Amino acid sequence: MRELLYILSPSFSGSTLLTFLLAAHPDIATVGELKASAMGDVESYRCSCGARLQQCDFWRKVKTGMEKSGAKFDFADFGTHFNSGPAWFKRLVRLGAKNALLSYSSSQLLRILPSCRSRLNRIIEQNGILIDLIASIQGGCLFLDGSKDPERLTQLLVSRRWKIRVIHLLRDGRGIANSYRKHHNVDLKTAAIEWLRTDRACLRVAARVARQNVLTIKYEDVCQEPQRVLDEIFSFAGLARNASPNGAATLEHVLGNSMRLNGSKSILLDQKWRTDLLPQDLEIFEAIAGDYNRSRGYHKSVSKEAILT
């Protein structure tokens, strides 16, 4: 059974940075977000190596390998994302992670209804073939999926196809909400509610995994003490220590956040929320998610000093 390391977090939690740092380890194979969603115009989408996806030698090799295995593979749709297909199928997948009361029922329906079971099995199989192929090309014994989604992790766990360890990545909710509102052009209330909903879903799915197979880390610690955090992750994953906190693999082929195209891959703590958010914004966040954010280890204070407990 192949070992899978999964980064679980809301968007804008620093998963792309963490992926690059982990990709430097010779025993880790990864392409970042294996769900390969939200790539937009695939003809202009660039791999983190700088080449357009369709012209990248690595991804051409992947496409050839998939075709040789008899699996369909399209750069515009890898066939690995569970949030695809009819609306009712996508709704059942989402309910599996984001509604505690309906989680069991949705999971059962996905596996009882013939059309759902068939689609679900195809996606699982496509993930399995692609993971094995990428690991074979890159030479890693452990595969890292940085897709983040709690819905995706739910389906991977239920499939029982992989031995899964989870890196549960936290970040101050004010930082995530600030990034979310700017990226999606919404107000802070909407951003805070979305963060709260997704983070709770992450927590709920992580609780389904045996405690010894979940490692909780903070984005802020990754930036401030990268080597210590990486050592902790490598030990957790059963890998030897790899001293390279200031960079990534010599040539990565990572999908996901636009940060993948940042040539420097420098480790910088993003706390723009401290200056971006106005007092009234902070009051809105506090009313919606202040108590929950503190329960995750973040103080209410917005002083210039470190906010971590």
C-alpha positions as CSV (number, residue, x, y, z in Angstrom):
1,M,0.0,0.0,0.0
2,R,1.5,3.3,-1.1
3,E,2.0,6.0,1.6
4,L,0.4,9.3,1.0
5,L,1.1,12.6,2.9
6,Y,-1.8,15.0,2.6
7,I,-1.8,18.7,3.4
8,L,-5.2,19.6,4.9
9,S,-6.1,23.3,5.3
10,P,-8.3,26.1,4.0
11,S,-7.0,28.0,1.0
12,F,-4.4,30.8,1.6
13,S,-2.8,28.9,4.6
14,G,0.6,28.6,3.1
15,S,0.3,25.1,1.6
16,T,2.2,26.0,-1.6
17,L,5.2,27.2,0.4
18,L,5.1,24.1,2.5
19,T,4.9,21.9,-0.6
20,F,8.0,23.4,-2.1
21,L,9.9,22.9,1.1
22,L,8.9,19.3,1.4
23,A,9.5,18.7,-2.3
24,A,13.2,19.2,-1.6
25,H,13.3,15.8,0.2
26,P,14.6,13.1,-2.2
27,D,12.1,10.6,-0.9
28,I,9.0,12.8,-1.5
29,A,7.3,12.8,-4.9
30,T,4.8,15.6,-5.5
31,V,3.2,17.9,-8.0
32,G,1.4,20.0,-5.4
33,E,-2.3,20.0,-5.8
34,L,-3.1,16.7,-7.5
35,K,-6.8,17.7,-7.8
36,A,-5.6,20.1,-10.6
37,S,-8.5,22.4,-10.4
38,A,-8.9,26.1,-11.2
39,M,-6.1,26.2,-13.8
40,G,-8.1,28.5,-16.1
41,D,-6.8,28.6,-19.6
42,V,-4.7,25.4,-19.7
43,E,-2.9,26.6,-22.8
44,S,-1.3,29.5,-20.9
45,Y,-1.0,27.7,-17.5
46,R,2.6,27.4,-16.4
47,C,4.2,24.6,-14.5
48,S,6.4,25.9,-11.6
49,C,9.4,25.0,-13.7
50,G,8.4,28.0,-15.9
51,A,7.3,26.1,-19.0
52,R,3.8,26.0,-20.2
53,L,2.1,22.9,-18.9
54,Q,1.6,21.4,-22.3
55,Q,5.2,22.0,-23.3
56,C,6.8,20.9,-20.0
57,D,8.9,17.8,-20.5
58,F,7.9,16.3,-17.2
59,W,4.1,16.7,-17.9
60,R,4.6,15.4,-21.4
61,K,6.2,12.3,-19.8
62,V,3.2,12.0,-17.5
63,K,0.7,12.2,-20.3
64,T,2.6,9.5,-22.3
65,G,2.8,7.3,-19.2
66,M,-0.9,7.7,-18.5
67,E,-1.8,6.8,-22.1
68,K,0.5,3.7,-22.0
69,S,-1.3,2.6,-18.8
70,G,-4.6,2.8,-20.7
71,A,-5.9,5.8,-18.7
72,K,-7.4,8.9,-20.3
73,F,-5.5,12.0,-19.4
74,D,-6.2,15.6,-20.5
75,F,-4.3,18.6,-19.4
76,A,-7.6,20.5,-19.1
77,D,-9.0,17.8,-16.8
78,F,-6.7,15.3,-15.0
79,G,-9.8,13.4,-13.9
80,T,-8.6,13.5,-10.3
81,H,-10.9,16.0,-8.8
82,F,-13.9,14.7,-6.8
83,N,-15.8,18.0,-7.2
84,S,-16.6,17.3,-10.8
85,G,-19.6,15.8,-12.6
86,P,-23.4,16.4,-12.0
87,A,-24.5,18.9,-9.4
88,W,-26.0,16.1,-7.2
89,F,-22.7,14.2,-7.2
90,K,-20.7,17.2,-6.2
91,R,-23.2,18.0,-3.5
92,L,-22.9,14.5,-2.0
93,V,-19.1,14.8,-2.0
94,R,-19.2,18.2,-0.2
95,L,-21.7,17.0,2.4
96,G,-19.3,14.2,3.3
97,A,-16.9,16.7,4.9
98,K,-18.9,19.8,5.6
99,N,-22.0,18.5,7.3
100,A,-21.5,16.4,10.4
101,L,-25.1,15.2,10.5
102,L,-25.2,14.1,6.8
103,S,-21.6,12.8,6.5
104,Y,-22.5,9.1,6.9
105,S,-25.6,9.3,4.7
106,S,-23.8,11.0,1.9
107,S,-20.9,8.6,2.0
108,Q,-23.3,5.6,1.8
109,L,-25.3,7.1,-1.1
110,L,-22.1,7.7,-3.1
111,R,-21.3,4.0,-2.8
112,I,-24.8,2.6,-3.2
113,L,-26.2,4.6,-6.2
114,P,-24.7,2.9,-9.3
115,S,-23.9,6.1,-11.2
116,C,-22.2,7.6,-8.1
117,R,-20.3,4.5,-7.3
118,S,-19.1,4.2,-10.9
119,R,-17.9,7.9,-11.1
120,L,-16.3,7.7,-7.6
121,N,-14.4,4.5,-8.5
122,R,-13.1,6.1,-11.8
123,I,-11.8,9.1,-9.9
124,I,-10.1,6.9,-7.3
125,E,-8.5,4.8,-9.9
126,Q,-7.3,7.8,-11.9
127,N,-5.7,9.2,-8.8
128,G,-4.1,5.9,-8.0
129,I,-2.6,5.5,-11.5
130,L,-1.3,9.1,-11.6
131,I,0.2,8.9,-8.1
132,D,2.1,5.7,-8.9
133,L,3.3,7.2,-12.2
134,I,4.5,10.5,-10.8
135,A,6.3,8.6,-7.9
136,S,7.9,6.4,-10.5
137,I,9.2,9.3,-12.6
138,Q,10.4,11.3,-9.6
139,G,11.7,8.4,-7.6
140,G,10.0,9.2,-4.3
141,C,8.7,6.5,-2.0
142,L,6.1,8.8,-0.4
143,F,3.6,10.9,-2.4
144,L,2.6,14.4,-1.1
145,D,-0.8,15.7,-2.2
146,G,-1.1,19.4,-1.4
147,S,-4.7,19.7,-2.5
148,K,-5.9,20.8,1.0
149,D,-9.6,20.1,0.5
150,P,-11.3,18.3,3.4
151,E,-13.8,16.8,0.8
152,R,-11.0,15.2,-1.2
153,L,-9.3,13.8,1.9
154,T,-12.6,12.3,3.0
155,Q,-12.9,10.3,-0.2
156,L,-9.3,9.2,-0.2
157,L,-9.7,8.0,3.4
158,V,-12.9,6.1,2.6
159,S,-11.3,4.4,-0.4
160,R,-8.8,2.7,1.9
161,R,-6.4,2.6,-1.1
162,W,-3.5,4.4,0.6
163,K,-1.9,4.6,4.0
164,I,-2.5,8.3,4.7
165,R,-0.8,10.7,7.0
166,V,-2.2,14.2,7.4
167,I,-0.4,17.5,7.8
168,H,-3.1,19.7,9.3
169,L,-1.8,23.2,8.5
170,L,-3.2,26.2,10.5
171,R,-2.9,29.9,10.0
172,D,-4.3,32.9,11.8
173,G,-7.9,33.2,10.5
174,R,-7.4,37.0,10.0
175,G,-4.6,36.4,7.5
176,I,-6.7,33.8,5.6
177,A,-9.8,36.0,5.6
178,N,-7.8,39.0,4.4
179,S,-6.2,37.0,1.5
180,Y,-9.6,35.4,0.6
181,R,-11.4,38.7,0.4
182,K,-8.8,40.3,-1.8
183,H,-8.5,37.2,-4.1
184,H,-12.3,36.8,-4.5
185,N,-13.2,40.4,-4.2
186,V,-15.7,39.9,-1.3
187,D,-16.3,41.7,2.0
188,L,-14.6,40.5,5.2
189,K,-17.8,39.1,6.6
190,T,-18.1,36.7,3.7
191,A,-14.4,35.8,3.9
192,A,-14.5,35.2,7.6
193,I,-17.6,32.9,7.3
194,E,-15.9,30.9,4.5
195,W,-12.8,30.5,6.5
196,L,-14.7,29.4,9.6
197,R,-16.8,26.9,7.6
198,T,-13.8,25.3,5.8
199,D,-11.5,25.2,8.9
200,R,-14.2,23.5,10.9
201,A,-14.6,21.0,8.0
202,C,-10.8,20.4,8.1
203,L,-11.0,19.8,11.9
204,R,-13.9,17.4,11.5
205,V,-12.2,15.3,8.8
206,A,-8.9,15.3,10.7
207,A,-10.8,13.7,13.6
208,R,-11.6,10.7,11.4
209,V,-7.9,9.9,11.2
210,A,-6.0,8.0,13.9
211,R,-4.3,10.6,16.2
212,Q,-0.8,9.3,15.5
213,N,-1.4,9.9,11.7
214,V,-2.2,13.6,12.1
215,L,0.4,16.3,12.6
216,T,-0.8,19.8,13.3
217,I,1.6,22.7,12.4
218,K,1.2,26.4,11.9
219,Y,2.1,28.5,8.9
220,E,3.7,31.1,11.1
221,D,6.1,28.4,12.5
222,V,6.9,27.2,9.0
223,C,8.1,30.7,8.2
224,Q,9.8,31.5,11.4
225,E,11.4,28.1,12.3
226,P,11.4,26.2,8.9
227,Q,14.1,23.6,9.8
228,R,12.5,22.6,13.1
229,V,9.1,22.2,11.4
230,L,10.5,20.3,8.5
231,D,12.4,18.0,10.9
232,E,9.1,17.4,12.7
233,I,7.3,16.5,9.5
234,F,10.0,14.2,8.2
235,S,10.1,12.4,11.5
236,F,6.3,12.1,11.4
237,A,6.4,10.7,7.9
238,G,9.2,8.2,8.8
239,L,11.8,10.0,6.6
240,A,15.4,10.9,7.2
241,R,16.2,14.5,8.1
242,N,16.8,16.8,5.1
243,A,18.6,20.1,5.8
244,S,17.2,22.4,3.1
245,P,14.8,24.9,4.7
246,N,15.8,27.8,2.5
247,G,14.6,26.4,-0.8
248,A,13.0,23.5,-2.7
249,A,13.9,20.8,-5.1
250,T,16.3,21.7,-7.8
251,L,13.5,21.4,-10.4
252,E,9.9,21.2,-9.3
253,H,6.8,20.6,-11.3
254,V,4.2,22.0,-8.9
255,L,0.6,23.0,-9.6
256,G,-1.6,25.3,-7.5
257,N,-1.2,28.8,-6.1
258,S,0.6,31.4,-8.3
259,M,3.3,31.5,-5.6
260,R,4.6,28.4,-7.5
261,L,6.0,30.8,-10.2
262,N,8.0,32.9,-7.6
263,G,11.5,32.1,-8.7
264,S,13.1,33.0,-5.3
265,K,10.8,30.6,-3.2
266,S,11.9,32.7,-0.3
267,I,10.4,32.1,3.1
268,L,8.6,35.3,4.2
269,L,5.9,35.5,6.9
270,D,2.9,37.2,5.3
271,Q,1.1,39.3,7.9
272,K,-0.4,41.9,5.6
273,W,-3.7,41.6,7.5
274,R,-2.2,43.7,10.3
275,T,-2.1,46.7,8.1
276,D,-4.8,45.8,5.6
277,L,-7.6,45.2,8.1
278,L,-9.3,48.3,9.5
279,P,-10.5,48.4,13.1
280,Q,-14.1,47.8,11.9
281,D,-12.9,44.8,9.9
282,L,-11.3,43.3,13.0
283,E,-14.5,43.8,14.9
284,I,-16.4,42.0,12.2
285,F,-14.0,39.1,12.3
286,E,-14.1,39.0,16.1
287,A,-17.9,38.8,16.1
288,I,-17.9,35.9,13.6
289,A,-14.8,33.9,14.4
290,G,-12.8,35.5,17.2
291,D,-13.4,32.8,19.8
292,Y,-12.8,30.0,17.3
293,N,-9.5,31.7,16.1
294,R,-8.3,31.8,19.7
295,S,-9.2,28.1,20.2
296,R,-6.7,27.4,17.3
297,G,-4.0,29.2,19.2
298,Y,-4.1,32.8,18.0
299,H,-4.5,35.8,20.4
300,K,-7.0,38.6,19.9
301,S,-4.2,41.2,20.2
302,V,-3.2,42.9,17.0
303,S,0.0,44.4,18.3
304,K,3.3,44.2,16.3
305,E,4.6,41.4,18.5
306,A,4.2,37.8,17.6
307,I,0.6,36.6,18.0
308,L,1.3,32.9,18.5
309,T,0.8,31.1,21.8
